[in-house]
Amino acid sequence: MKEIQILVLSSHEEILKTVLRLIHSQPGWEAKGVHSSEEALNLCKQNLFDLILIGSGISDQETWDFKKEVSKINPSLPIIQHYGGGSGLLFGEISQALNLDPA
């Protein structure tokens, strides 16, 4: 089974750490975290991700610009936004975006 690669973008250090910890707690899920859309775009050019998750601290304009640039690299790459709500919501959002069977 292929490991799911998730890129997490959030400018809030503690929230980023928490989201990464939660993702890593799931078997077969791997994540990289960055603090800026510039870092995220550079990683998208170098790596194949299955999903991008945008967290807190990223402005609406930065999100829009980021999505536009990602679509040039990989137009079918799902991008979701997550601003909290607990691990169940996070796992559900990721599973839905990737069309995974909920456990």
MMTF fields as JSON, N, C-alpha, C and O atoms, coordinates in Angstrom:
{
  "mmtfVersion": "1.0.0",
  "mmtfProducer": "UNKNOWN",
  "numBonds": 411,
  "numAtoms": 412,
  "numGroups": 103,
  "numChains": 1,
  "numModels": 1,
  "chainsPerModel": [1],
  "groupsPerChain": [103],
  "chainIdList": ["A"],
  "bondAtomList": [4, 2, 8, 6, 12, 10, 16, 14, 20, 18, 24, 22, 28, 26, 32, 30, 36, 34, 40, 38, 44, 42, 48, 46, 52, 50, 56, 54, 60, 58, 64, 62, 68, 66, 72, 70, 76, 74, 80, 78, 84, 82, 88, 86, 92, 90, 96, 94, 100, 98, 104, 102, 108, 106, 112, 110, 116, 114, 120, 118, 124, 122, 128, 126, 132, 130, 136, 134, 140, 138, 144, 142, 148, 146, 152, 150, 156, 154, 160, 158, 164, 162, 168, 166, 172, 170, 176, 174, 180, 178, 184, 182, 188, 186, 192, 190, 196, 194, 200, 198, 204, 202, 208, 206, 212, 210, 216, 214, 220, 218, 224, 222, 228, 226, 232, 230, 236, 234, 240, 238, 244, 242, 248, 246, 252, 250, 256, 254, 260, 258, 264, 262, 268, 266, 272, 270, 276, 274, 280, 278, 284, 282, 288, 286, 292, 290, 296, 294, 300, 298, 304, 302, 308, 306, 312, 310, 316, 314, 320, 318, 324, 322, 328, 326, 332, 330, 336, 334, 340, 338, 344, 342, 348, 346, 352, 350, 356, 354, 360, 358, 364, 362, 368, 366, 372, 370, 376, 374, 380, 378, 384, 382, 388, 386, 392, 390, 396, 394, 400, 398, 404, 402, 408, 406],
  "bondOrderList": [1, 1, 1, 1, 1, 1, 1, 1, 1, 1, 1, 1, 1, 1, 1, 1, 1, 1, 1, 1, 1, 1, 1, 1, 1, 1, 1, 1, 1, 1, 1, 1, 1, 1, 1, 1, 1, 1, 1, 1, 1, 1, 1, 1, 1, 1, 1, 1, 1, 1, 1, 1, 1, 1, 1, 1, 1, 1, 1, 1, 1, 1, 1, 1, 1, 1, 1, 1, 1, 1, 1, 1, 1, 1, 1, 1, 1, 1, 1, 1, 1, 1, 1, 1, 1, 1, 1, 1, 1, 1, 1, 1, 1, 1, 1, 1, 1, 1, 1, 1, 1, 1],
  "groupList": [{"groupName": "MET", "atomNameList": ["N", "CA", "C", "O"], "elementList": ["N", "C", "C", "O"], "formalChargeList": [0, 0, 0, 0], "bondAtomList": [1, 0, 2, 1, 3, 2], "bondOrderList": [1, 1, 2], "singleLetterCode": "M", "chemCompType": "L-PEPTIDE LINKING"}, {"groupName": "LYS", "atomNameList": ["N", "CA", "C", "O"], "elementList": ["N", "C", "C", "O"], "formalChargeList": [0, 0, 0, 0], "bondAtomList": [1, 0, 2, 1, 3, 2], "bondOrderList": [1, 1, 2], "singleLetterCode": "K", "chemCompType": "L-PEPTIDE LINKING"}, {"groupName": "GLU", "atomNameList": ["N", "CA", "C", "O"], "elementList": ["N", "C", "C", "O"], "formalChargeList": [0, 0, 0, 0], "bondAtomList": [1, 0, 2, 1, 3, 2], "bondOrderList": [1, 1, 2], "singleLetterCode": "E", "chemCompType": "L-PEPTIDE LINKING"}, {"groupName": "ILE", "atomNameList": ["N", "CA", "C", "O"], "elementList": ["N", "C", "C", "O"], "formalChargeList": [0, 0, 0, 0], "bondAtomList": [1, 0, 2, 1, 3, 2], "bondOrderList": [1, 1, 2], "singleLetterCode": "I", "chemCompType": "L-PEPTIDE LINKING"}, {"groupName": "GLN", "atomNameList": ["N", "CA", "C", "O"], "elementList": ["N", "C", "C", "O"], "formalChargeList": [0, 0, 0, 0], "bondAtomList": [1, 0, 2, 1, 3, 2], "bondOrderList": [1, 1, 2], "singleLetterCode": "Q", "chemCompType": "L-PEPTIDE LINKING"}, {"groupName": "LEU", "atomNameList": ["N", "CA", "C", "O"], "elementList": ["N", "C", "C", "O"], "formalChargeList": [0, 0, 0, 0], "bondAtomList": [1, 0, 2, 1, 3, 2], "bondOrderList": [1, 1, 2], "singleLetterCode": "L", "chemCompType": "L-PEPTIDE LINKING"}, {"groupName": "VAL", "atomNameList": ["N", "CA", "C", "O"], "elementList": ["N", "C", "C", "O"], "formalChargeList": [0, 0, 0, 0], "bondAtomList": [1, 0, 2, 1, 3, 2], "bondOrderList": [1, 1, 2], "singleLetterCode": "V", "chemCompType": "L-PEPTIDE LINKING"}, {"groupName": "SER", "atomNameList": ["N", "CA", "C", "O"], "elementList": ["N", "C", "C", "O"], "formalChargeList": [0, 0, 0, 0], "bondAtomList": [1, 0, 2, 1, 3, 2], "bondOrderList": [1, 1, 2], "singleLetterCode": "S", "chemCompType": "L-PEPTIDE LINKING"}, {"groupName": "HIS", "atomNameList": ["N", "CA", "C", "O"], "elementList": ["N", "C", "C", "O"], "formalChargeList": [0, 0, 0, 0], "bondAtomList": [1, 0, 2, 1, 3, 2], "bondOrderList": [1, 1, 2], "singleLetterCode": "H", "chemCompType": "L-PEPTIDE LINKING"}, {"groupName": "THR", "atomNameList": ["N", "CA", "C", "O"], "elementList": ["N", "C", "C", "O"], "formalChargeList": [0, 0, 0, 0], "bondAtomList": [1, 0, 2, 1, 3, 2], "bondOrderList": [1, 1, 2], "singleLetterCode": "T", "chemCompType": "L-PEPTIDE LINKING"}, {"groupName": "ARG", "atomNameList": ["N", "CA", "C", "O"], "elementList": ["N", "C", "C", "O"], "formalChargeList": [0, 0, 0, 0], "bondAtomList": [1, 0, 2, 1, 3, 2], "bondOrderList": [1, 1, 2], "singleLetterCode": "R", "chemCompType": "L-PEPTIDE LINKING"}, {"groupName": "PRO", "atomNameList": ["N", "CA", "C", "O"], "elementList": ["N", "C", "C", "O"], "formalChargeList": [0, 0, 0, 0], "bondAtomList": [1, 0, 2, 1, 3, 2], "bondOrderList": [1, 1, 2], "singleLetterCode": "P", "chemCompType": "L-PEPTIDE LINKING"}, {"groupName": "GLY", "atomNameList": ["N", "CA", "C", "O"], "elementList": ["N", "C", "C", "O"], "formalChargeList": [0, 0, 0, 0], "bondAtomList": [1, 0, 2, 1, 3, 2], "bondOrderList": [1, 1, 2], "singleLetterCode": "G", "chemCompType": "PEPTIDE LINKING"}, {"groupName": "TRP", "atomNameList": ["N", "CA", "C", "O"], "elementList": ["N", "C", "C", "O"], "formalChargeList": [0, 0, 0, 0], "bondAtomList": [1, 0, 2, 1, 3, 2], "bondOrderList": [1, 1, 2], "singleLetterCode": "W", "chemCompType": "L-PEPTIDE LINKING"}, {"groupName": "ALA", "atomNameList": ["N", "CA", "C", "O"], "elementList": ["N", "C", "C", "O"], "formalChargeList": [0, 0, 0, 0], "bondAtomList": [1, 0, 2, 1, 3, 2], "bondOrderList": [1, 1, 2], "singleLetterCode": "A", "chemCompType": "L-PEPTIDE LINKING"}, {"groupName": "ASN", "atomNameList": ["N", "CA", "C", "O"], "elementList": ["N", "C", "C", "O"], "formalChargeList": [0, 0, 0, 0], "bondAtomList": [1, 0, 2, 1, 3, 2], "bondOrderList": [1, 1, 2], "singleLetterCode": "N", "chemCompType": "L-PEPTIDE LINKING"}, {"groupName": "CYS", "atomNameList": ["N", "CA", "C", "O"], "elementList": ["N", "C", "C", "O"], "formalChargeList": [0, 0, 0, 0], "bondAtomList": [1, 0, 2, 1, 3, 2], "bondOrderList": [1, 1, 2], "singleLetterCode": "C", "chemCompType": "L-PEPTIDE LINKING"}, {"groupName": "PHE", "atomNameList": ["N", "CA", "C", "O"], "elementList": ["N", "C", "C", "O"], "formalChargeList": [0, 0, 0, 0], "bondAtomList": [1, 0, 2, 1, 3, 2], "bondOrderList": [1, 1, 2], "singleLetterCode": "F", "chemCompType": "L-PEPTIDE LINKING"}, {"groupName": "ASP", "atomNameList": ["N", "CA", "C", "O"], "elementList": ["N", "C", "C", "O"], "formalChargeList": [0, 0, 0, 0], "bondAtomList": [1, 0, 2, 1, 3, 2], "bondOrderList": [1, 1, 2], "singleLetterCode": "D", "chemCompType": "L-PEPTIDE LINKING"}, {"groupName": "TYR", "atomNameList": ["N", "CA", "C", "O"], "elementList": ["N", "C", "C", "O"], "formalChargeList": [0, 0, 0, 0], "bondAtomList": [1, 0, 2, 1, 3, 2], "bondOrderList": [1, 1, 2], "singleLetterCode": "Y", "chemCompType": "L-PEPTIDE LINKING"}],
  "groupTypeList": [0, 1, 2, 3, 4, 3, 5, 6, 5, 7, 7, 8, 2, 2, 3, 5, 1, 9, 6, 5, 10, 5, 3, 8, 7, 4, 11, 12, 13, 2, 14, 1, 12, 6, 8, 7, 7, 2, 2, 14, 5, 15, 5, 16, 1, 4, 15, 5, 17, 18, 5, 3, 5, 3, 12, 7, 12, 3, 7, 18, 4, 2, 9, 13, 18, 17, 1, 1, 2, 6, 7, 1, 3, 15, 11, 7, 5, 11, 3, 3, 4, 8, 19, 12, 12, 12, 7, 12, 5, 5, 17, 12, 2, 3, 7, 4, 14, 5, 15, 5, 18, 11, 14],
  "groupIdList": [1, 2, 3, 4, 5, 6, 7, 8, 9, 10, 11, 12, 13, 14, 15, 16, 17, 18, 19, 20, 21, 22, 23, 24, 25, 26, 27, 28, 29, 30, 31, 32, 33, 34, 35, 36, 37, 38, 39, 40, 41, 42, 43, 44, 45, 46, 47, 48, 49, 50, 51, 52, 53, 54, 55, 56, 57, 58, 59, 60, 61, 62, 63, 64, 65, 66, 67, 68, 69, 70, 71, 72, 73, 74, 75, 76, 77, 78, 79, 80, 81, 82, 83, 84, 85, 86, 87, 88, 89, 90, 91, 92, 93, 94, 95, 96, 97, 98, 99, 100, 101, 102, 103],
  "secStructList": [7, 7, 7, 3, 3, 3, 3, 3, 3, 7, 1, 7, 2, 2, 2, 2, 2, 2, 2, 2, 2, 2, 2, 2, 6, 1, 6, 6, 3, 3, 3, 3, 3, 3, 1, 1, 2, 2, 2, 2, 2, 2, 2, 2, 2, 2, 1, 7, 7, 1, 3, 3, 3, 3, 7, 6, 6, 7, 7, 2, 2, 2, 2, 2, 2, 2, 2, 2, 2, 2, 2, 2, 2, 7, 6, 6, 7, 7, 3, 3, 3, 7, 7, 7, 1, 7, 2, 2, 2, 2, 2, 2, 2, 2, 2, 2, 2, 6, 6, 7, 7, 7, 7],
  "xCoordList": [0.835, 0.0, 0.875, 1.811, 0.574, 1.324, 1.051, -0.09, 2.113, 1.962, 1.368, 1.769, 0.428, -0.206, 0.683, 1.046, 1.023, 1.901, 1.064, 0.364, 1.149, 0.36, 1.307, 2.242, 1.052, 1.795, 0.889, -0.248, 1.398, 0.622, 1.258, 2.456, 0.435, 0.876, 0.149, -1.079, 0.909, 0.332, 1.421, 2.554, 1.089, 2.095, 2.163, 3.043, 1.258, 1.266, 2.007, 1.536, 3.148, 4.054, 3.378, 3.481, 2.701, 2.102, 0.978, 0.845, 0.193, -0.893, -0.298, -0.779, 0.738, 1.397, 1.937, 1.755, 2.594, 3.126, 2.011, 2.171, 0.891, -0.236, -0.812, -1.057, -1.029, -1.592, -0.634, -1.073, 0.659, 1.63, 1.617, 1.66, 1.557, 1.51, 0.279, 0.369, -0.872, -2.105, -2.023, -2.425, -1.511, -1.384, -0.432, -0.716, 0.69, 1.666, 1.136, 1.683, 0.085, -0.488, -1.292, -1.655, -1.566, -2.365, -1.454, -0.537, -1.703, -0.869, -0.957, -2.045, 0.203, 0.242, 0.134, 0.098, 0.08, 0.021, 1.356, 1.874, 1.895, 3.133, 2.878, 2.126, 3.503, 3.266, 4.556, 5.456, 4.605, 5.649, 4.941, 3.871, 5.533, 4.931, 5.816, 7.038, 5.186, 5.9, 5.102, 3.908, 5.812, 5.21, 4.811, 4.116, 5.237, 4.917, 4.508, 4.89, 3.725, 3.296, 4.485, 4.485, 5.486, 6.69, 7.39, 7.784, 7.542, 8.133, 7.288, 7.811, 5.984, 5.071, 5.175, 5.207, 5.226, 5.353, 6.655, 6.676, 7.738, 9.018, 8.943, 9.467, 8.304, 8.151, 7.263, 7.523, 6.226, 5.33, 6.065, 5.729, 7.055, 7.83, 8.794, 9.209, 9.149, 10.148, 9.553, 10.201, 8.332, 7.752, 6.347, 5.655, 5.959, 4.587, 3.774, 4.007, 2.822, 1.935, 0.567, 0.168, -0.142, -1.499, -2.524, -3.658, -2.109, -3.034, -2.243, -1.148, -2.81, -2.271, -3.344, -4.514, -2.926, -3.822, -3.354, -2.206, -4.236, -3.919, -4.551, -5.756, -3.714, -4.186, -4.235, -4.243, -4.269, -4.452, -3.247, -2.125, -3.521, -2.475, -2.162, -1.272, -2.873, -2.661, -3.833, -4.988, -3.534, -4.598, -5.379, -4.915, -6.565, -7.385, -6.66, -6.696, -6.006, -5.286, -4.12, -3.91, -3.367, -2.246, -2.75, -2.13, -3.865, -4.465, -4.866, -4.576, -5.526, -5.968, -4.769, -4.767, -3.745, -2.539, -1.841, -1.378, -1.774, -1.128, -1.866, -1.244, -3.182, -3.975, -3.779, -3.69, -3.712, -3.51, -2.164, -2.087, -1.114, 0.216, 0.293, 0.915, -0.327, -0.322, -1.038, -0.615, -2.112, -2.86, -2.01, -2.272, -1.001, -0.075, 0.87, 1.301, 1.184, 2.089, 1.343, 1.796, 0.189, -0.605, -2.078, -2.54, -2.814, -4.202, -5.151, -6.218, -4.779, -5.679, -5.341, -5.985, -4.35, -3.945, -4.985, -5.231, -5.606, -6.606, -5.96, -4.904, -6.624, -6.205, -7.407, -8.467, -7.232, -8.32, -7.838, -6.639, -8.78, -8.471, -9.006, -10.119, -8.177, -8.564, -8.143, -6.966, -9.124, -8.839, -9.14, -9.245, -9.28, -9.523, -10.772, -11.367, -11.161, -12.356, -12.063, -12.963, -10.809, -10.463, -9.965, -10.117, -9.359, -8.731, -9.747, -9.45, -10.929, -11.944, -12.327, -12.469, -12.494, -12.822, -11.658, -11.868, -10.445, -9.26, -9.165, -8.989, -9.281, -9.182, -10.31, -10.098, -11.498, -12.639, -12.436, -12.751, -11.909, -11.663, -10.625, -10.791, -9.563, -8.515, -9.065, -8.847, -9.768, -10.333, -11.297, -11.275, -12.135, -13.1, -12.38, -12.728, -11.394, -10.659, -9.933, -9.776, -9.491, -8.755, -9.624, -9.128, -10.915, -11.86, -11.423, -11.453, -11.011, -10.59, -11.781, -12.697, -11.766, -12.787, -12.54, -11.436, -13.523, -13.313, -13.158, -13.877, -12.21, -11.947, -12.984, -12.913],
  "yCoordList": [-1.19, 0.0, 1.248, 1.354, 2.186, 3.434, 4.342, 4.509, 4.915, 5.869, 7.165, 7.63, 7.746, 8.999, 10.154, 10.261, 11.008, 12.148, 13.426, 13.783, 14.105, 15.307, 16.47, 16.338, 17.593, 18.817, 19.725, 20.001, 20.183, 21.039, 22.426, 22.573, 23.432, 24.826, 25.573, 25.672, 26.098, 26.893, 27.789, 27.347, 29.031, 29.939, 29.872, 30.489, 29.142, 29.001, 27.728, 26.619, 27.896, 26.793, 25.688, 24.513, 26.045, 25.02, 24.259, 23.046, 24.967, 24.296, 23.381, 22.265, 23.839, 23.009, 21.734, 20.643, 21.865, 20.688, 19.716, 18.506, 20.233, 19.379, 18.645, 17.44, 19.353, 18.727, 17.658, 16.576, 17.95, 16.958, 15.726, 14.599, 15.935, 14.805, 13.945, 12.717, 14.581, 13.838, 13.046, 11.883, 13.664, 12.969, 11.784, 10.692, 12.004, 10.919, 9.775, 8.673, 10.025, 8.964, 7.953, 6.889, 8.285, 7.409, 6.512, 6.999, 5.207, 4.298, 4.637, 4.82, 4.718, 4.969, 6.428, 6.739, 7.339, 8.763, 9.396, 9.143, 10.206, 10.938, 12.405, 12.712, 13.309, 14.731, 15.526, 15.179, 16.6, 17.609, 18.909, 19.186, 19.709, 20.979, 22.148, 22.084, 23.223, 24.459, 25.656, 25.564, 26.787, 27.996, 29.03, 29.991, 28.853, 29.86, 29.194, 28.059, 29.923, 29.394, 29.256, 28.379, 30.093, 29.975, 28.64, 27.949, 28.28, 26.975, 25.842, 24.867, 25.983, 24.943, 24.762, 23.633, 25.862, 25.775, 25.108, 24.295, 25.444, 24.805, 23.301, 22.533, 22.874, 21.434, 20.777, 19.646, 21.467, 20.912, 20.681, 19.766, 21.502, 21.351, 20.168, 19.623, 19.773, 18.724, 17.38, 16.346, 17.38, 16.165, 15.929, 16.851, 14.685, 14.33, 14.185, 13.277, 15.086, 15.015, 14.536, 14.754, 13.884, 13.431, 14.475, 14.468, 15.387, 16.366, 17.514, 17.322, 18.715, 19.863, 20.309, 20.453, 20.524, 20.995, 22.384, 22.56, 23.359, 24.725, 24.964, 24.792, 25.365, 25.61, 27.092, 27.94, 27.374, 28.749, 29.626, 29.149, 30.929, 31.904, 32.242, 33.051, 31.64, 31.92, 32.778, 32.361, 33.965, 34.898, 34.377, 33.499, 34.93, 34.547, 34.827, 34.009, 35.974, 36.322, 35.364, 34.907, 35.062, 34.129, 32.747, 32.068, 32.33, 31.035, 31.015, 30.052, 32.063, 32.134, 32.081, 31.326, 32.895, 32.927, 31.565, 31.091, 30.957, 29.649, 28.593, 27.83, 28.558, 27.583, 27.771, 26.799, 29.016, 29.329, 28.783, 28.197, 28.966, 28.486, 26.958, 26.348, 26.348, 24.88, 24.282, 23.254, 24.918, 24.388, 24.369, 23.578, 25.227, 25.215, 24.01, 23.488, 23.579, 22.455, 21.135, 20.21, 21.063, 19.831, 20.212, 20.367, 20.363, 20.832, 19.883, 20.304, 18.625, 17.677, 17.456, 16.646, 18.161, 17.998, 18.621, 19.825, 17.81, 18.375, 19.293, 18.992, 20.412, 21.363, 21.611, 22.024, 21.353, 21.601, 22.55, 22.678, 23.201, 24.096, 23.48, 22.958, 23.556, 23.024, 24.019, 24.356, 24.483, 25.481, 24.986, 25.791, 23.696, 23.155, 22.304, 22.029, 21.894, 21.08, 19.67, 18.834, 19.405, 18.106, 17.126, 17.32, 16.06, 15.075, 14.338, 14.006, 14.075, 13.373, 14.143, 13.564, 15.442, 16.291, 16.319, 16.215, 16.458, 16.472, 15.181, 15.22, 14.048, 12.762, 12.598, 12.056, 13.062, 12.984, 13.844, 13.424, 15.052, 15.946, 15.355, 15.402, 14.804, 14.197, 12.98, 12.823, 12.13, 10.923, 11.271, 10.636, 12.266, 12.685, 13.259, 12.934, 14.098, 14.718, 13.682, 13.865, 12.593, 11.551, 10.348, 9.348, 10.458, 9.366, 8.057, 6.995, 8.158, 6.984, 6.42, 7.154, 5.127, 4.495, 4.894, 4.682, 5.466, 5.792, 4.505, 3.528, 4.527, 3.334, 3.153, 2.201],
  "zCoordList": [0.0, 0.0, 0.0, 0.793, -0.884, -1.006, 0.185, 0.616, 0.697, 1.79, 1.248, 0.181, 1.964, 1.569, 2.014, 3.185, 1.067, 1.322, 1.4, 0.453, 2.544, 2.793, 3.092, 3.882, 2.457, 2.73, 3.561, 3.177, 4.695, 5.593, 5.614, 5.855, 5.36, 5.352, 6.462, 6.453, 7.414, 8.506, 9.074, 9.263, 9.345, 9.898, 11.426, 12.027, 12.057, 13.516, 13.918, 13.668, 14.532, 14.865, 15.681, 15.329, 16.745, 17.618, 16.913, 17.071, 16.155, 15.412, 14.355, 14.16, 13.675, 12.672, 13.309, 12.768, 14.447, 15.154, 15.509, 15.353, 15.984, 16.377, 15.175, 15.245, 14.077, 12.879, 12.347, 11.959, 12.324, 11.87, 12.763, 12.269, 14.08, 15.014, 14.761, 14.756, 14.55, 14.299, 12.994, 12.946, 11.954, 10.673, 10.805, 10.312, 11.469, 11.637, 12.499, 12.466, 13.264, 14.102, 13.282, 13.784, 12.031, 11.178, 10.345, 9.683, 10.377, 9.582, 8.097, 7.553, 7.454, 6.023, 5.629, 4.438, 6.604, 6.307, 6.701, 7.789, 5.824, 6.085, 5.752, 4.828, 6.503, 6.273, 6.414, 7.18, 5.647, 5.792, 6.101, 5.558, 6.974, 7.343, 6.993, 7.128, 6.538, 6.205, 6.716, 7.001, 6.821, 7.373, 6.339, 6.667, 5.097, 4.083, 2.778, 2.492, 1.995, 0.7, -0.243, -1.107, -0.095, -0.925, -0.667, -1.607, 0.609, 0.953, 0.392, -0.148, 0.526, 0.05, -1.461, -1.949, -2.2, -3.657, -4.064, -4.989, -3.382, -3.68, -3.461, -4.268, -2.39, -2.141, -3.186, -3.598, -3.615, -4.639, -5.953, -6.704, -6.228, -7.458, -7.369, -8.393, -6.148, -5.94, -5.54, -5.704, -5.019, -4.447, -4.977, -5.409, -4.929, -5.292, -4.014, -3.216, -3.832, -2.684, -3.144, -4.288, -2.238, -2.523, -2.118, -2.597, -1.219, -0.656, -0.058, 0.472, -0.149, 0.575, 1.556, 1.202, 2.784, 3.83, 4.251, 4.658, 4.154, 4.569, 5.932, 6.119, 6.875, 8.232, 8.548, 7.657, 9.807, 10.269, 9.967, 9.799, 9.904, 9.722, 8.278, 8.015, 7.337, 5.922, 5.452, 5.539, 4.959, 4.573, 3.374, 2.646, 3.182, 2.031, 0.719, -0.199, 0.629, -0.6, -0.84, -1.964, 0.211, 0.073, -0.32, -1.138, 0.256, -0.09, -1.555, -2.265, -2.011, -3.406, -4.351, -5.323, -4.056, -4.893, -4.888, -5.926, -3.733, -3.603, -4.435, -5.172, -4.311, -5.074, -6.573, -7.323, -7.001, -8.419, -8.895, -9.975, -8.113, -8.481, -8.445, -9.315, -7.458, -7.369, -8.574, -9.103, -9.004, -10.15, -11.422, -12.329, -11.494, -12.636, -12.565, -13.593, -11.349, -11.136, -11.261, -11.935, -10.598, -10.59, -10.411, -9.28, -11.51, -11.421, -10.683, -10.238, -10.551, -9.885, -8.405, -7.739, -7.897, -6.502, -5.577, -5.65, -4.695, -3.782, -2.743, -2.187, -2.504, -1.473, -0.585, -1.055, 0.717, 1.658, 2.747, 2.994, 3.383, 4.484, 5.773, 5.82, 6.819, 8.123, 9.192, 9.318, 9.958, 10.988, 12.393, 13.318, 12.569, 13.894, 13.915, 12.873, 15.087, 15.221, 15.695, 15.77, 16.015, 16.568, 15.53, 14.324, 16.046, 15.166, 14.311, 13.164, 14.831, 14.043, 12.801, 11.724, 12.942, 11.799, 10.809, 9.6, 11.312, 10.453, 9.647, 8.429, 10.315, 9.626, 8.612, 7.528, 8.96, 8.053, 6.82, 5.706, 7.015, 5.884, 4.935, 3.716, 5.494, 4.666, 3.936, 2.735, 4.649, 4.041, 2.916, 1.861, 3.131, 2.109, 0.89, -0.245, 1.115, 0.002, -0.848, -2.055, -0.219, -0.93, -1.298, -1.816, -1.026, -1.293, -0.643, -1.265, 0.631, 1.39, 2.137, 2.509, 2.352, 3.186, 4.625, 5.126, 5.318, 6.737, 7.535, 7.32, 8.456, 9.278, 10.343, 11.119]
}
